[in-house]
Amino acid sequence: MAVQSCGDIHALPEDCIANALSLTSPKDACRMSVVASMFRAASQSDAVWSRFLPSDYREIISRAVDGSDSLLGGSRSKKDIYLHLCDHPILIDGGRKSFSLEKWSGKKCFMLAARELSIVWADTPQYWQWISFPQSRFPEVAELLDVCWFDIRAKIDINLLSPGTNYAAYLVFTCTSRFYGFDLEPAKSQVSIHGHEAQKRTVCLDPEREQTGRPFYHHTPYTDDDEDEEIQMFDEDGVGPYTGLPGDTEHPKQRDDGWMEVELGEYFVKSGYDGELEISLKEVKGGNWKSGLIIQGVEIRPKNCK
């Protein structure tokens, strides 16, 4: 008995194909668009890209520093808006945050500007200074001049993030020619929801340390009777030579935009969960002076979406 065909997919209406594509992902929709002309036409549909845009994208864009007309006004297609948000982060909330989309998933990404962070001694001119920096997306960045107590904190409402998504937080920074002081102790980071157990990381802020393999030097304080201070190497327990870094130490990586970033931790955002995601990075044990960082901000974005 001959098997009868259930029908030709090419006979389906374009809006039916568009609806099917909208149930996939931006990555899959783009792949399907190169398979056949019927998919290519359907993949341009606003019905597809409306599903890929966050439900609150209009409200977020309405907070843009440059206004929302350039994105929401005129005859822009939903696909144009989507791709613009992927490739061109927009400044919102008075220029203290930026908003963008992760290209292959459509998940929301935010960067908190240095002005949006809580930085200990940030308003004391001999310790930190606020400068304009042409390579930054924000009007100001924070330049570290000299501190012993290095302590940076950030927080973001978890409802701003895409639910059902594993997010990671990154310090985005660069170094000046006066970079020093981060070789005594590694920094420590935490990412958590208030009142819940924090994920903790050991963080190296020296961009060259991973390549050189230089050890951290732990400062050993002496009493007033000692004539000289001494710098010694210790392992993590304070005993014996410390010749390397812990296996879970996070190291800076170069970004495509010319800045560096180092991961501070991650957190899975559950649906229907309220609270603030709290992020901290500090080095306060060494007791030595530190200098030469330029902080653009802390970025919170989906991890491993590609």
N, C-alpha and C positions, 0 to 999 in steps of 0.2 A: 504494500500500500504506500502510495506516495505521501510524503509529509508536506502538508500545505504551509506556506509561509504565513506568519502571523501579521505580516505587514512590513512596509518599507519605512525605515526611520526617516528617510528623506521626505516622506509624505506628511510628517508631523508639522503642525503649525510652528512658526518661529517662536511665538510666546511660550509654547509648551516646552521647546528645547531650552529656552532661556530660563524657565522655571527650574528645569532639571539642573542646569549649570549653577544656578544660584544656591543649590543644596550641596555644592562641592566646596571648593576653596579658591581663592584668587589664583593660587599656583596651578591648580587643576584646570580652571577655566582658561587660563592663558595657554596651557598645553593643548587643550582641546581645540582652541581657535586655529591651530596650525594643522589640524588633522583633515578638516574638510570645510568647504565654504559655508555650509549650513551652520556649523558651529561658530565659524568666524563672525558671521552676521549676528547670531544670537548672543555671542560673548560681548558685544558692544552695548547691549541693552541696559537701560537704566534699572530694569527689574533685577538684573544680575548684580550690579554694583551697589544698589541700594541695600542688598542683603549683606554685602561685604563691609560696608561702612558701619562704624559703631552706631548704635541707636541714638546716642546723644551727640553725634558729631556736629549738628547745627548749633547746639547750645555751647559747645566748646569753641567752635569757630567764632561765635558771636562775641567771645571774650578776647579776640585777637587785637593786638596793639594797633595794627594797621587797618582795623575794621574788617568786616566780613564781606563787603560788597564784591571785592575782587574774586572771592571764591564762590560765594553763594549767589551773587547777582549774575545777570546776563544769561547766556545760553550754555554754560558749561555742562557737560554730561557728568553723570555720577562717576564714570570711569576716570575722567579728567581730574575731578576733585580727589578721588582716591589716590591716583598716581602723584598728584601734586603734594598731598600730605605725606606720601612715602619719601619723596625726594627733597622736599623743602619744609623742614620743621617750622611751625609758626609760633611766634611769641605770643603768650597769653598772660592774663592777670598782671598787667602793668609791666610786662617784660621780666617777670621773676620766674616764669616757667616757659618751657617750650613743649609743643605737642606735635607728634607725628604718628605714622602708622608703620608697623612692620610689614614689608612689602608682600611676603608670601602667605601671611596669615590674616592680615588686617587687624591684628591686636594693637592696642593702644600703647604708645611709648611717651614717657615724659622725662624731661630733664629739669631739675630744680637748679636755678641759677645760684651762684655763690651768695647773692644777697638774700636768697630764700633759706639759706642754711644758718644754723646756729654755730658760730665759730668763736671759741673762747679767745678773748682779747682782740677780736676783729676791729673794734672801734678805738683801739689804742694805737696811735700812729707809729710809735717806735717798734711795734710788733708786727702789725699788718698794715698794708695800704691798699686802697681801692683805686684801680686804674682802668682806663679803657684799653682794649687789646684788639687790634684789627682782626685777628683770626677767630675771635669769639663770636658766638651768635647773640650774646647778651651785651648790654651797654657797658657793664662793669665786670671785672674779675677781681679776685682777692689774691694779692701777692704777699707771701710769707717773707717778712724781713728777718725776724729773730724771735723765737719763743723756746722756752723749755717745755711748756705744757701744750702739746699739740692735741687738740680736741675739736672734732667736727661732728655735728649731728644734723640729721635731716628727717623729715616725716612727710607722709602723703596719705590722704584719705584713700582707704582701700577701695571705696566705691568708684573712684576714678579709673581704676584698672579693669582690664578685661577679665571676667570671671572664668574659672576653669583653666587658668593659665599659670604656668610656672615662670615667675619673674626673677630677675637678678638685678642687683644694684651695683653701680660702677662709679668710682670716683674718676672724673675726667679732669686731667691736669697736664701741665708741662713744667719743665724745669728751666731755671735761669742759670747763668754762669756762676752764681754764688751758691749753688746747691751743695749743702753739707749737713751733717748732723744726724742722718738717718741710718748710720752704720753701727750704732751701739745696740739698739734694740729694734726688733721688728715691731710694726704697729699692730694693733688688734682691732678687729671690726666685729660688729654685731648687726644682725637683721632680725626683727621680730615684730609681732603684734603685742601691744602693751598687755602685760599680765600673762603672757605665754612664754614658753621656753624659747630662748634666742639661739639662732645659728651663729656660731662664732668662727672667725677665720684669723689666721696669721697673715699679715700683709706686708710685703716688701715694697717700699716706695722708690727705691733706687733702680732706675731703668737699666743700669749696667751690671747689677749684681748677679743676675741669673747667668749671664754669659761669662763673667769672670770667676764665679764661684767663690768670691771673697766671703769670709765668715763674718757674722755679726760680732762686735766687741761689746761685752757687758761691762759697764762702768762699775768699779768697785770703790765705794766711798771710804775714806780714811778719817780717823779722828783728828782733832786739832793738833795733837802731838806729832803727827806724821809730817815730815818735811815735804814730801812729794806725793802727788796723786799717782795712781797707777792704773793702766788700762790692761785688762786681761781677757783672755778668751775662756768662755765657759760653755758647757753644753746646756740643754734646756733645764736641767735640774740644778744648775749652778756648780757642777763638779766636772773637772777635766776639760780638755780642749774641745771647743765647739767648731768643727771644721766645715760644717755645711748647714743647710737649711732644712726645716721639717718638710716632709713630703707633701703636706697640704698647704704650703705657703703659696699665696697668690702673688704673681709678679706682673708688673706693668706690661701692657701690649700696645703696639702702635695702632691707631685708628686710621681709617681712610681719610678723615678730615684733617690729619696732621697732628692731632692731639694724642695723648696717651690715656689709657684707662687701666684700672685695676679692679677686679671683682671683689666686692665686699661681702657677698652672701646672696642667698636666694630664698624665695618664699612662694608657696603655691597658694594662689588666690581662689578661695572657694566661693561658689555662688551663694548669695544671700548673707554674706558675712560682713559685719560692720567693724569699724575700728580704724586705727591709723598704723600704717607700716612705719616703724621706727628704724633708723639706720644710724650707726655711729662708727667713727674711726678715731682712734687716739693712740698716742705714744707719750706716756707720762712717767715711765719707769727709769729711763736713761738719765734724766736730770741734766742733760747737756743742751746746748743751744742748737737750734735747727733753723735752716734758712733755705730759700731758693725754689719754693714751689709756687706755681700760679694755678689757682683753682678756678676752673670754669663752672663746675657744678657737679651734681650727682644725677646720673641717669638711671631710670628704672625702666627696663624693657624686657620683653619676653626672652627666655633663654632657649636656645636650640630649636628655633622655629623652622629654620631652613632644612 
